[in-house]
């Protein structure tokens, strides 16, 4: 049994061999299949091209949006440091605050409160030859 006959029987037609209509069915199916395949290939090509464009554009624009080191060189960083000092005769917390306090503190009393907290002092009294830890800010 040849394929033309199977096709004729499947569509239910009684087309005789010499009628001339049998070529129309096979030619129509071939052209239709080619057209479908061509449309499918074009859609596939457009889809793949679109994906490449999306990935390319996102990589190009995304790299400019985020940078971990963008302002690292422009802005100096202020860090808090600690220094151990020895108390001499006549020193007070107020004198120490005037010497080591930076503009990062709003007032002298705020700085003294922090010095007392760091050194676990309950009063403003300090002793000669005592060591205190004092905070200060500086640029890295």
N, CA, C and O atoms as CSV, one atom per row, in Angstrom:
chain,resi,resn,atom,element,x,y,z
A,1,UNK,N,N,0.846,-1.179,0.000
A,1,UNK,CA,C,0.000,0.000,0.000
A,1,UNK,C,C,0.890,1.240,0.000
A,1,UNK,O,O,1.782,1.355,0.841
A,2,UNK,N,N,0.667,2.156,-0.915
A,2,UNK,CA,C,1.512,3.335,-0.964
A,2,UNK,C,C,0.898,4.475,-0.139
A,2,UNK,O,O,-0.253,4.393,0.288
A,3,UNK,N,N,1.666,5.512,0.073
A,3,UNK,CA,C,1.220,6.598,0.963
A,3,UNK,C,C,0.071,7.395,0.382
A,3,UNK,O,O,-0.758,7.904,1.136
A,4,UNK,N,N,-0.004,7.518,-0.927
A,4,UNK,CA,C,-1.105,8.256,-1.536
A,4,UNK,C,C,-2.431,7.576,-1.231
A,4,UNK,O,O,-3.434,8.230,-0.946
A,5,UNK,N,N,-2.415,6.291,-1.297
A,5,UNK,CA,C,-3.647,5.548,-1.051
A,5,UNK,C,C,-4.067,5.655,0.412
A,5,UNK,O,O,-5.257,5.775,0.699
A,6,UNK,N,N,-3.108,5.614,1.344
A,6,UNK,CA,C,-3.414,5.763,2.777
A,6,UNK,C,C,-4.012,7.134,3.015
A,6,UNK,O,O,-5.000,7.264,3.738
A,7,UNK,N,N,-3.432,8.146,2.421
A,7,UNK,CA,C,-3.941,9.500,2.592
A,7,UNK,C,C,-5.359,9.612,2.059
A,7,UNK,O,O,-6.216,10.216,2.704
A,8,UNK,N,N,-5.618,9.036,0.888
A,8,UNK,CA,C,-6.949,9.103,0.288
A,8,UNK,C,C,-7.974,8.416,1.166
A,8,UNK,O,O,-9.092,8.904,1.332
A,9,UNK,N,N,-7.589,7.282,1.725
A,9,UNK,CA,C,-8.526,6.545,2.566
A,9,UNK,C,C,-8.763,7.266,3.885
A,9,UNK,O,O,-9.867,7.204,4.426
A,10,UNK,N,N,-7.767,7.937,4.407
A,10,UNK,CA,C,-7.930,8.604,5.695
A,10,UNK,C,C,-8.844,9.813,5.592
A,10,UNK,O,O,-9.522,10.140,6.566
A,11,UNK,N,N,-8.890,10.481,4.464
A,11,UNK,CA,C,-9.789,11.625,4.330
A,11,UNK,C,C,-11.163,11.200,3.845
A,11,UNK,O,O,-12.077,12.021,3.769
A,12,UNK,N,N,-11.311,9.961,3.525
A,12,UNK,CA,C,-12.612,9.433,3.151
A,12,UNK,C,C,-13.028,9.725,1.724
A,12,UNK,O,O,-14.201,9.579,1.380
A,13,UNK,N,N,-12.125,10.117,0.923
A,13,UNK,CA,C,-12.476,10.434,-0.463
A,13,UNK,C,C,-12.350,9.227,-1.363
A,13,UNK,O,O,-11.541,8.334,-1.113
A,14,UNK,N,N,-13.141,9.204,-2.399
A,14,UNK,CA,C,-13.073,8.143,-3.396
A,14,UNK,C,C,-12.430,8.708,-4.643
A,14,UNK,O,O,-13.058,8.774,-5.699
A,15,UNK,N,N,-11.215,9.103,-4.525
A,15,UNK,CA,C,-10.533,9.725,-5.648
A,15,UNK,C,C,-9.867,8.621,-6.452
A,15,UNK,O,O,-9.099,7.821,-5.918
A,16,UNK,N,N,-10.160,8.591,-7.689
A,16,UNK,CA,C,-9.559,7.575,-8.536
A,16,UNK,C,C,-8.191,8.049,-8.971
A,16,UNK,O,O,-7.872,9.236,-8.907
A,17,UNK,N,N,-7.391,7.099,-9.415
A,17,UNK,CA,C,-6.019,7.401,-9.745
A,17,UNK,C,C,-5.893,8.345,-10.917
A,17,UNK,O,O,-4.977,9.167,-10.921
A,18,UNK,N,N,-6.703,8.282,-11.849
A,18,UNK,CA,C,-6.550,9.092,-13.043
A,18,UNK,C,C,-7.357,10.378,-12.998
A,18,UNK,O,O,-7.438,11.064,-14.018
A,19,UNK,N,N,-7.955,10.741,-11.874
A,19,UNK,CA,C,-8.823,11.914,-11.857
A,19,UNK,C,C,-8.047,13.226,-11.884
A,19,UNK,O,O,-8.611,14.256,-12.254
A,20,UNK,N,N,-6.778,13.219,-11.504
A,20,UNK,CA,C,-5.992,14.437,-11.538
A,20,UNK,C,C,-6.062,15.228,-10.239
A,20,UNK,O,O,-5.328,16.200,-10.063
A,21,UNK,N,N,-6.919,14.829,-9.351
A,21,UNK,CA,C,-7.068,15.574,-8.098
A,21,UNK,C,C,-6.091,15.092,-7.031
A,21,UNK,O,O,-5.889,15.790,-6.037
A,22,UNK,N,N,-5.483,13.930,-7.202
A,22,UNK,CA,C,-4.611,13.388,-6.173
A,22,UNK,C,C,-3.360,14.237,-5.977
A,22,UNK,O,O,-2.861,14.296,-4.853
A,23,UNK,N,N,-2.839,14.879,-6.970
A,23,UNK,CA,C,-1.669,15.742,-6.852
A,23,UNK,C,C,-1.960,16.993,-6.051
A,23,UNK,O,O,-1.062,17.527,-5.400
A,24,UNK,N,N,-3.173,17.467,-6.081
A,24,UNK,CA,C,-3.539,18.673,-5.335
A,24,UNK,C,C,-3.430,18.454,-3.830
A,24,UNK,O,O,-2.983,19.347,-3.110
A,25,UNK,N,N,-3.825,17.295,-3.351
A,25,UNK,CA,C,-3.779,17.034,-1.911
A,25,UNK,C,C,-2.349,16.976,-1.411
A,25,UNK,O,O,-2.017,17.615,-0.412
A,26,UNK,N,N,-1.511,16.233,-2.078
A,26,UNK,CA,C,-0.132,16.110,-1.613
A,26,UNK,C,C,0.617,17.410,-1.781
A,26,UNK,O,O,1.431,17.753,-0.924
A,27,UNK,N,N,0.381,18.139,-2.837
A,27,UNK,CA,C,1.041,19.428,-3.034
A,27,UNK,C,C,0.591,20.453,-2.004
A,27,UNK,O,O,1.392,21.246,-1.509
A,28,UNK,N,N,-0.682,20.428,-1.690
A,28,UNK,CA,C,-1.222,21.350,-0.694
A,28,UNK,C,C,-0.616,21.056,0.679
A,28,UNK,O,O,-0.253,21.978,1.410
A,29,UNK,N,N,-0.508,19.773,1.029
A,29,UNK,CA,C,0.051,19.394,2.323
A,29,UNK,C,C,1.523,19.745,2.425
A,29,UNK,O,O,1.980,20.182,3.480
A,30,UNK,N,N,2.268,19.562,1.356
A,30,UNK,CA,C,3.686,19.918,1.379
A,30,UNK,C,C,3.865,21.409,1.544
A,30,UNK,O,O,4.682,21.847,2.353
A,31,UNK,N,N,3.125,22.188,0.801
A,31,UNK,CA,C,3.225,23.653,0.907
A,31,UNK,C,C,2.794,24.115,2.293
A,31,UNK,O,O,3.408,25.019,2.861
A,32,UNK,N,N,1.765,23.517,2.833
A,32,UNK,CA,C,1.284,23.876,4.159
A,32,UNK,C,C,2.326,23.528,5.226
A,32,UNK,O,O,2.565,24.305,6.149
A,33,UNK,N,N,2.925,22.381,5.090
A,33,UNK,CA,C,3.962,21.970,6.049
A,33,UNK,C,C,5.175,22.884,5.965
A,33,UNK,O,O,5.746,23.250,6.992
A,34,UNK,N,N,5.577,23.257,4.747
A,34,UNK,CA,C,6.700,24.179,4.580
A,34,UNK,C,C,6.397,25.527,5.208
A,34,UNK,O,O,7.248,26.113,5.878
A,35,UNK,N,N,5.185,26.018,4.993
A,35,UNK,CA,C,4.771,27.296,5.549
A,35,UNK,C,C,4.788,27.244,7.084
A,35,UNK,O,O,5.283,28.164,7.735
A,36,UNK,N,N,4.254,26.183,7.643
A,36,UNK,CA,C,4.230,26.020,9.097
A,36,UNK,C,C,5.643,25.946,9.664
A,36,UNK,O,O,5.953,26.549,10.691
A,37,UNK,N,N,6.493,25.189,8.966
A,37,UNK,CA,C,7.877,25.061,9.418
A,37,UNK,C,C,8.590,26.406,9.338
A,37,UNK,O,O,9.349,26.762,10.240
A,38,UNK,N,N,8.352,27.144,8.278
A,38,UNK,CA,C,8.962,28.458,8.105
A,38,UNK,C,C,8.511,29.425,9.195
A,38,UNK,O,O,9.327,30.165,9.744
A,39,UNK,N,N,7.227,29.425,9.508
A,39,UNK,CA,C,6.709,30.294,10.570
A,39,UNK,C,C,7.298,29.885,11.911
A,39,UNK,O,O,7.653,30.742,12.720
A,40,UNK,N,N,7.404,28.585,12.154
A,40,UNK,CA,C,7.957,28.084,13.417
A,40,UNK,C,C,9.421,28.503,13.563
A,40,UNK,O,O,9.838,28.939,14.636
A,41,UNK,N,N,10.199,28.371,12.487
A,41,UNK,CA,C,11.615,28.752,12.531
A,41,UNK,C,C,11.761,30.255,12.776
A,41,UNK,O,O,12.631,30.680,13.536
A,42,UNK,N,N,10.915,31.052,12.134
A,42,UNK,CA,C,10.978,32.502,12.334
A,42,UNK,C,C,10.648,32.874,13.779
A,42,UNK,O,O,11.316,33.722,14.370
A,43,UNK,N,N,9.627,32.247,14.343
A,43,UNK,CA,C,9.263,32.514,15.737
A,43,UNK,C,C,10.384,32.104,16.687
A,43,UNK,O,O,10.686,32.820,17.642
A,44,UNK,N,N,10.986,30.979,16.432
A,44,UNK,CA,C,12.097,30.502,17.252
A,44,UNK,C,C,13.276,31.466,17.162
A,44,UNK,O,O,13.889,31.791,18.179
A,45,UNK,N,N,13.596,31.923,15.958
A,45,UNK,CA,C,14.691,32.869,15.755
A,45,UNK,C,C,14.422,34.181,16.495
A,45,UNK,O,O,15.311,34.699,17.171
A,46,UNK,N,N,13.218,34.718,16.378
A,46,UNK,CA,C,12.859,35.966,17.058
A,46,UNK,C,C,12.923,35.790,18.578
A,46,UNK,O,O,13.383,36.687,19.285
A,47,UNK,N,N,12.472,34.655,19.077
A,47,UNK,CA,C,12.522,34.393,20.517
A,47,UNK,C,C,13.943,34.342,21.043
A,47,UNK,O,O,14.248,34.946,22.071
A,48,UNK,N,N,14.815,33.625,20.347
A,48,UNK,CA,C,16.215,33.527,20.774
A,48,UNK,C,C,16.901,34.882,20.673
A,48,UNK,O,O,17.663,35.258,21.564
A,49,UNK,N,N,16.639,35.614,19.604
A,49,UNK,CA,C,17.216,36.945,19.451
A,49,UNK,C,C,16.750,37.871,20.573
A,49,UNK,O,O,17.539,38.663,21.087
A,50,UNK,N,N,15.486,37.779,20.954
A,50,UNK,CA,C,14.952,38.603,22.041
A,50,UNK,C,C,15.634,38.278,23.359
A,50,UNK,O,O,15.963,39.182,24.127
A,51,UNK,N,N,15.850,36.999,23.628
A,51,UNK,CA,C,16.537,36.613,24.866
A,51,UNK,C,C,17.953,37.167,24.920
A,51,UNK,O,O,18.382,37.680,25.953
A,52,UNK,N,N,18.681,37.065,23.809
A,52,UNK,CA,C,20.030,37.614,23.773
A,52,UNK,C,C,20.025,39.127,23.992
A,52,UNK,O,O,20.894,39.660,24.682
A,53,UNK,N,N,19.064,39.805,23.416
A,53,UNK,CA,C,18.980,41.257,23.598
A,53,UNK,C,C,18.671,41.607,25.055
A,53,UNK,O,O,19.259,42.537,25.607
A,54,UNK,N,N,17.759,40.872,25.673
A,54,UNK,CA,C,17.413,41.129,27.073
A,54,UNK,C,C,18.617,40.899,27.978
A,54,UNK,O,O,18.915,41.731,28.834
A,55,UNK,N,N,19.312,39.777,27.798
A,55,UNK,CA,C,20.490,39.497,28.613
A,55,UNK,C,C,21.589,40.525,28.381
A,55,UNK,O,O,22.232,40.975,29.330
A,56,UNK,N,N,21.802,40.890,27.144
A,56,UNK,CA,C,22.835,41.877,26.836
A,56,UNK,C,C,22.531,43.238,27.440
A,56,UNK,O,O,23.407,43.869,28.032
A,57,UNK,N,N,21.295,43.690,27.292
A,57,UNK,CA,C,20.933,44.994,27.845
A,57,UNK,C,C,20.960,44.991,29.369
A,57,UNK,O,O,21.386,45.971,29.979
A,58,UNK,N,N,20.512,43.906,29.989
A,58,UNK,CA,C,20.530,43.859,31.451
A,58,UNK,C,C,21.966,43.826,31.971
A,58,UNK,O,O,22.252,44.434,33.002
A,59,UNK,N,N,22.856,43.146,31.299
A,59,UNK,CA,C,24.261,43.129,31.711
A,59,UNK,C,C,24.891,44.502,31.521
A,59,UNK,O,O,25.656,44.959,32.370
A,60,UNK,N,N,24.574,45.161,30.411
A,60,UNK,CA,C,25.150,46.472,30.128
A,60,UNK,C,C,24.668,47.530,31.111
A,60,UNK,O,O,25.480,48.246,31.697
A,61,UNK,N,N,23.356,47.638,31.297
A,61,UNK,CA,C,22.810,48.652,32.185
A,61,UNK,C,C,22.928,48.269,33.655
A,61,UNK,O,O,23.065,49.145,34.509
A,62,UNK,N,N,22.879,46.996,33.957
A,62,UNK,CA,C,22.974,46.552,35.345
A,62,UNK,C,C,24.341,46.810,35.946
A,62,UNK,O,O,24.445,47.108,37.135
A,63,UNK,N,N,25.382,46.701,35.151
A,63,UNK,CA,C,26.730,46.928,35.677
A,63,UNK,C,C,26.945,48.392,36.036
A,63,UNK,O,O,27.762,48.691,36.907
A,64,UNK,N,N,26.252,49.291,35.405
A,64,UNK,CA,C,26.396,50.709,35.723
A,64,UNK,C,C,25.567,51.146,36.910
A,64,UNK,O,O,25.838,52.191,37.502
A,65,UNK,N,N,24.552,50.359,37.274
A,65,UNK,CA,C,23.683,50.745,38.381
A,65,UNK,C,C,24.278,50.436,39.741
A,65,UNK,O,O,24.074,51.191,40.691
A,66,UNK,N,N,25.003,49.349,39.847
A,66,UNK,CA,C,25.506,48.912,41.147
A,66,UNK,C,C,27.020,48.835,41.100
A,66,UNK,O,O,27.603,48.212,40.213
A,67,UNK,N,N,27.638,49.477,42.065
A,67,UNK,CA,C,29.084,49.396,42.189
A,67,UNK,C,C,29.440,49.433,43.662
A,67,UNK,O,O,29.070,50.372,44.367
A,68,UNK,N,N,30.139,48.442,44.124
A,68,UNK,CA,C,30.492,48.364,45.541
A,68,UNK,C,C,31.556,49.386,45.913
A,68,UNK,O,O,31.649,49.779,47.076
A,69,UNK,N,N,32.353,49.819,44.960
A,69,UNK,CA,C,33.445,50.737,45.246
A,69,UNK,C,C,33.220,52.113,44.625
A,69,UNK,O,O,34.175,52.830,44.322
A,70,UNK,N,N,31.969,52.472,44.440
A,70,UNK,CA,C,31.655,53.697,43.724
A,70,UNK,C,C,32.205,54.936,44.419
A,70,UNK,O,O,32.875,55.743,43.774
A,71,UNK,N,N,31.946,55.115,45.709
A,71,UNK,CA,C,32.370,56.326,46.408
A,71,UNK,C,C,33.483,56.061,47.415
A,71,UNK,O,O,33.746,56.909,48.268
A,72,UNK,N,N,34.127,54.933,47.339
A,72,UNK,CA,C,35.143,54.577,48.322
A,72,UNK,C,C,36.333,55.533,48.280
A,72,UNK,O,O,36.909,55.836,49.324
A,73,UNK,N,N,36.704,56.005,47.118
A,73,UNK,CA,C,37.857,56.884,47.012
A,73,UNK,C,C,37.490,58.344,47.251
A,73,UNK,O,O,38.349,59.148,47.613
A,74,UNK,N,N,36.225,58.691,47.050
A,74,UNK,CA,C,35.811,60.074,47.163
A,74,UNK,C,C,35.632,60.535,48.603
A,74,UNK,O,O,36.065,61.631,48.958
A,75,UNK,N,N,35.001,59.718,49.434
A,75,UNK,CA,C,34.685,60.117,50.789
A,75,UNK,C,C,35.622,59.445,51.782
A,75,UNK,O,O,35.635,58.218,51.877
A,76,UNK,N,N,36.409,60.224,52.526
A,76,UNK,CA,C,37.241,59.612,53.568
A,76,UNK,C,C,36.341,59.121,54.704
A,76,UNK,O,O,35.298,59.711,54.986
A,77,UNK,N,N,36.754,58.055,55.337
A,77,UNK,CA,C,35.959,57.437,56.384
A,77,UNK,C,C,36.487,57.866,57.742
A,77,UNK,O,O,37.684,57.794,58.020
A,78,UNK,N,N,35.550,58.319,58.591
A,78,UNK,CA,C,35.933,58.671,59.967
A,78,UNK,C,C,35.703,57.462,60.848
A,78,UNK,O,O,34.631,56.857,60.840
A,79,UNK,N,N,36.732,57.123,61.608
A,79,UNK,CA,C,36.654,55.968,62.494
A,79,UNK,C,C,36.881,56.411,63.926
A,79,UNK,O,O,37.555,57.402,64.205
A,80,UNK,N,N,36.291,55.634,64.823
A,80,UNK,CA,C,36.467,55.909,66.249
A,80,UNK,C,C,37.647,55.085,66.747
A,80,UNK,O,O,37.720,53.876,66.526
A,81,UNK,N,N,38.571,55.766,67.426
A,81,UNK,CA,C,39.750,55.122,67.988
A,81,UNK,C,C,39.762,55.347,69.495
A,81,UNK,O,O,39.052,56.201,70.026
A,82,UNK,N,N,40.595,54.547,70.169
A,82,UNK,CA,C,40.752,54.670,71.613
A,82,UNK,C,C,42.232,54.786,71.935
A,82,UNK,O,O,43.078,54.162,71.295
A,83,UNK,N,N,42.525,55.606,72.949
A,83,UNK,CA,C,43.913,55.833,73.331
A,83,UNK,C,C,44.007,55.751,74.848
A,83,UNK,O,O,43.135,56.244,75.564
A,84,UNK,N,N,45.068,55.127,75.325
A,84,UNK,CA,C,45.296,55.049,76.766
A,84,UNK,C,C,46.238,56.185,77.159
A,84,UNK,O,O,47.309,56.351,76.576
A,85,UNK,N,N,45.822,56.960,78.156
A,85,UNK,CA,C,46.651,58.079,78.621
A,85,UNK,C,C,46.883,57.948,80.124
A,85,UNK,O,O,46.080,57.346,80.837
A,86,UNK,N,N,47.991,58.518,80.594
A,86,UNK,CA,C,48.283,58.511,82.032
A,86,UNK,C,C,47.922,59.871,82.609
A,86,UNK,O,O,48.230,60.908,82.022
A,87,UNK,N,N,47.270,59.857,83.756
A,87,UNK,CA,C,46.841,61.081,84.424
A,87,UNK,C,C,48.016,61.659,85.204
A,87,UNK,O,O,48.733,60.942,85.902
A,88,UNK,N,N,48.194,62.961,85.072
A,88,UNK,CA,C,49.244,63.674,85.800
A,88,UNK,C,C,48.594,64.546,86.858
A,88,UNK,O,O,47.383,64.765,86.842
A,89,UNK,N,N,49.389,65.028,87.751
A,89,UNK,CA,C,48.886,65.871,88.832
A,89,UNK,C,C,48.206,67.109,88.253
A,89,UNK,O,O,48.783,67.789,87.405
A,90,UNK,N,N,47.006,67.403,88.695
A,90,UNK,CA,C,46.258,68.574,88.248
A,90,UNK,C,C,45.334,68.316,87.069
A,90,UNK,O,O,44.570,69.207,86.698
A,91,UNK,N,N,45.372,67.131,86.463
A,91,UNK,CA,C,44.483,66.814,85.340
A,91,UNK,C,C,43.046,66.605,85.835
A,91,UNK,O,O,42.814,66.057,86.912
A,92,UNK,N,N,42.108,67.051,85.028
A,92,UNK,CA,C,40.689,66.815,85.293
A,92,UNK,C,C,40.060,66.239,84.034
A,92,UNK,O,O,40.643,66.274,82.951
A,93,UNK,N,N,38.860,65.711,84.203
A,93,UNK,CA,C,38.156,65.182,83.020
A,93,UNK,C,C,37.851,66.295,82.027
A,93,UNK,O,O,37.814,66.052,80.821
A,94,UNK,N,N,37.632,67.505,82.514
A,94,UNK,CA,C,37.354,68.645,81.631
A,94,UNK,C,C,38.582,68.989,80.789
A,94,UNK,O,O,38.451,69.273,79.599
A,95,UNK,N,N,39.788,68.967,81.400
A,95,UNK,CA,C,41.027,69.245,80.645
A,95,UNK,C,C,41.267,68.164,79.586
A,95,UNK,O,O,41.665,68.454,78.458
A,96,UNK,N,N,41.013,66.916,79.978
A,96,UNK,CA,C,41.196,65.805,79.034
A,96,UNK,C,C,40.208,65.933,77.878
A,96,UNK,O,O,40.566,65.690,76.725
A,97,UNK,N,N,38.979,66.308,78.179
A,97,UNK,CA,C,37.966,66.478,77.136
A,97,UNK,C,C,38.361,67.584,76.167
A,97,UNK,O,O,38.169,67.435,74.960
A,98,UNK,N,N,38.903,68.680,76.662
A,98,UNK,CA,C,39.328,69.777,75.782
A,98,UNK,C,C,40.453,69.345,74.847
A,98,UNK,O,O,40.549,69.825,73.718
A,99,UNK,N,N,41.309,68.430,75.328
A,99,UNK,CA,C,42.452,68.005,74.520
A,99,UNK,C,C,42.083,66.938,73.486
A,99,UNK,O,O,42.574,66.987,72.358
A,100,UNK,N,N,41.226,65.972,73.848
A,100,UNK,CA,C,40.976,64.823,72.985
A,100,UNK,C,C,39.608,64.827,72.296
A,100,UNK,O,O,39.394,64.057,71.359
A,101,UNK,N,N,38.698,65.661,72.733
A,101,UNK,CA,C,37.353,65.667,72.160
A,101,UNK,C,C,37.384,66.206,70.723
A,101,UNK,O,O,38.073,67.184,70.433
A,102,UNK,N,N,36.634,65.560,69.837
A,102,UNK,CA,C,36.525,66.018,68.445
A,102,UNK,C,C,35.132,66.597,68.220
A,102,UNK,O,O,34.281,66.543,69.107
A,103,UNK,N,N,34.905,67.144,67.043
A,103,UNK,CA,C,33.611,67.768,66.735
A,103,UNK,C,C,32.478,66.761,66.593
A,103,UNK,O,O,31.330,67.148,66.376
A,104,UNK,N,N,32.783,65.487,66.713
A,104,UNK,CA,C,31.754,64.448,66.622
A,104,UNK,C,C,30.870,64.390,67.861
A,104,UNK,O,O,29.806,63.771,67.837
A,105,UNK,N,N,31.295,65.020,68.925
A,105,UNK,CA,C,30.507,65.075,70.157
A,105,UNK,C,C,29.804,66.418,70.230
A,105,UNK,O,O,30.354,67.450,69.846
A,106,UNK,N,N,28.568,66.383,70.735
A,106,UNK,CA,C,27.785,67.616,70.808
A,106,UNK,C,C,28.235,68.542,71.934
A,106,UNK,O,O,28.137,69.763,71.814
A,107,UNK,N,N,28.723,67.969,73.017
A,107,UNK,CA,C,29.127,68.802,74.156
A,107,UNK,C,C,30.241,68.123,74.940
A,107,UNK,O,O,30.519,66.937,74.765
A,108,UNK,N,N,30.870,68.908,75.810
A,108,UNK,CA,C,31.933,68.388,76.665
A,108,UNK,C,C,31.352,67.377,77.652
A,108,UNK,O,O,31.983,66.360,77.941
A,109,UNK,N,N,30.169,67.648,78.163
A,109,UNK,CA,C,29.562,66.726,79.128
A,109,UNK,C,C,29.235,65.369,78.479
A,109,UNK,O,O,29.326,64.334,79.139
A,110,UNK,N,N,28.862,65.369,77.215
A,110,UNK,CA,C,28.623,64.110,76.511
A,110,UNK,C,C,29.916,63.312,76.399
A,110,UNK,O,O,29.920,62.098,76.601
A,111,UNK,N,N,31.016,63.995,76.076
A,111,UNK,CA,C,32.309,63.322,75.966
A,111,UNK,C,C,32.753,62.762,77.320
A,111,UNK,O,O,33.220,61.626,77.402
A,112,UNK,N,N,32.605,63.563,78.383
A,112,UNK,CA,C,32.996,63.114,79.727
A,112,UNK,C,C,32.160,61.906,80.154
A,112,UNK,O,O,32.683,60.975,80.766
A,113,UNK,N,N,30.883,61.918,79.837
A,113,UNK,CA,C,30.014,60.785,80.164
A,113,UNK,C,C,30.515,59.521,79.476
A,113,UNK,O,O,30.507,58.447,80.079
A,114,UNK,N,N,30.948,59.631,78.231
A,114,UNK,CA,C,31.473,58.457,77.519
A,114,UNK,C,C,32.794,57.989,78.130
A,114,UNK,O,O,33.010,56.785,78.271
A,115,UNK,N,N,33.671,58.911,78.492
A,115,UNK,CA,C,34.947,58.540,79.114
A,115,UNK,C,C,34.684,57.814,80.433
A,115,UNK,O,O,35.329,56.809,80.731
A,116,UNK,N,N,33.747,58.319,81.211
A,116,UNK,CA,C,33.413,57.676,82.486
A,116,UNK,C,C,32.840,56.272,82.258
A,116,UNK,O,O,33.156,55.343,83.002
A,117,UNK,N,N,32.014,56.124,81.249
A,117,UNK,CA,C,31.412,54.831,80.942
A,117,UNK,C,C,32.474,53.827,80.495
A,117,UNK,O,O,32.460,52.679,80.938
A,118,UNK,N,N,33.394,54.245,79.625
A,118,UNK,CA,C,34.449,53.357,79.128
A,118,UNK,C,C,35.343,52.893,80.272
A,118,UNK,O,O,35.729,51.725,80.325
A,119,UNK,N,N,35.670,53.796,81.183
A,119,UNK,CA,C,36.598,53.489,82.271
A,119,UNK,C,C,35.899,53.047,83.555
A,119,UNK,O,O,36.550,52.817,84.574
A,120,UNK,N,N,34.580,52.929,83.501
A,120,UNK,CA,C,33.768,52.495,84.648
A,120,UNK,C,C,34.000,53.369,85.869
A,120,UNK,O,O,34.205,52.876,86.979
A,121,UNK,N,N,33.963,54.672,85.641
A,121,UNK,CA,C,34.101,55.639,86.738
A,121,UNK,C,C,32.717,56.028,87.240
A,121,UNK,O,O,31.807,56.270,86.447
A,122,UNK,N,N,32.560,56.086,88.548
A,122,UNK,CA,C,31.262,56.474,89.109
A,122,UNK,C,C,31.212,57.968,89.433
A,122,UNK,O,O,30.131,58.520,89.637
A,123,UNK,N,N,32.381,58.630,89.482
A,123,UNK,CA,C,32.409,60.072,89.758
A,123,UNK,C,C,33.402,60.753,88.831
A,123,UNK,O,O,34.047,60.101,88.010
A,124,UNK,N,N,33.522,62.069,88.967
A,124,UNK,CA,C,34.452,62.836,88.131
A,124,UNK,C,C,35.873,62.838,88.693
A,124,UNK,O,O,36.766,63.443,88.100
A,125,UNK,N,N,36.088,62.186,89.802
A,125,UNK,CA,C,37.395,62.173,90.458
A,125,UNK,C,C,38.345,61.201,89.766
A,125,UNK,O,O,38.002,60.039,89.545
A,126,UNK,N,N,39.544,61.683,89.424
A,126,UNK,CA,C,40.591,60.828,88.860
A,126,UNK,C,C,41.852,61.015,89.691
A,126,UNK,O,O,42.029,62.049,90.335
A,127,UNK,N,N,42.729,60.016,89.677
A,127,UNK,CA,C,43.926,59.996,90.516
A,127,UNK,C,C,45.190,60.180,89.672
A,127,UNK,O,O,45.227,59.820,88.496
A,128,UNK,N,N,46.213,60.744,90.294
A,128,UNK,CA,C,47.526,60.889,89.678
A,128,UNK,C,C,48.094,59.491,89.376
A,128,UNK,O,O,47.955,58.590,90.202
A,129,UNK,N,N,48.725,59.296,88.222
A,129,UNK,CA,C,49.328,58.050,87.739
A,129,UNK,C,C,48.297,57.010,87.305
A,129,UNK,O,O,48.660,55.883,86.968
A,130,UNK,N,N,47.024,57.377,87.310
A,130,UNK,CA,C,45.965,56.477,86.837
A,130,UNK,C,C,45.959,56.494,85.304
A,130,UNK,O,O,46.307,57.504,84.692
A,131,UNK,N,N,45.567,55.381,84.691
A,131,UNK,CA,C,45.447,55.309,83.235
A,131,UNK,C,C,43.969,55.362,82.858
A,131,UNK,O,O,43.134,54.706,83.481
A,132,UNK,N,N,43.662,56.142,81.845
A,132,UNK,CA,C,42.300,56.234,81.312
A,132,UNK,C,C,42.322,55.936,79.823
A,132,UNK,O,O,43.292,56.239,79.129
A,133,UNK,N,N,41.254,55.345,79.349
A,133,UNK,CA,C,41.066,55.142,77.915
A,133,UNK,C,C,40.157,56.247,77.412
A,133,UNK,O,O,39.059,56.432,77.937
A,134,UNK,N,N,40.599,56.986,76.401
A,134,UNK,CA,C,39.809,58.092,75.874
A,134,UNK,C,C,39.500,57.832,74.394
A,134,UNK,O,O,40.362,57.359,73.653
A,135,UNK,N,N,38.281,58.139,73.970
A,135,UNK,CA,C,37.920,57.957,72.561
A,135,UNK,C,C,38.199,59.214,71.754
A,135,UNK,O,O,38.185,60.326,72.283
A,136,UNK,N,N,38.452,59.022,70.471
A,136,UNK,CA,C,38.584,60.148,69.548
A,136,UNK,C,C,38.290,59.646,68.152
A,136,UNK,O,O,38.421,58.453,67.875
A,137,UNK,N,N,37.898,60.536,67.282
A,137,UNK,CA,C,37.609,60.192,65.881
A,137,UNK,C,C,38.698,60.764,64.992
A,137,UNK,O,O,39.231,61.843,65.249
A,138,UNK,N,N,39.018,60.019,63.938
A,138,UNK,CA,C,40.003,60.488,62.982
A,138,UNK,C,C,39.710,59.828,61.631
A,138,UNK,O,O,38.988,58.835,61.555
A,139,UNK,N,N,40.275,60.389,60.590
A,139,UNK,CA,C,40.112,59.816,59.257
A,139,UNK,C,C,41.050,58.635,59.090
A,139,UNK,O,O,42.156,58.618,59.629
A,140,UNK,N,N,40.604,57.679,58.357
A,140,UNK,CA,C,41.412,56.493,58.100
A,140,UNK,C,C,42.574,56.800,57.233
A,140,UNK,O,O,43.361,55.907,56.918
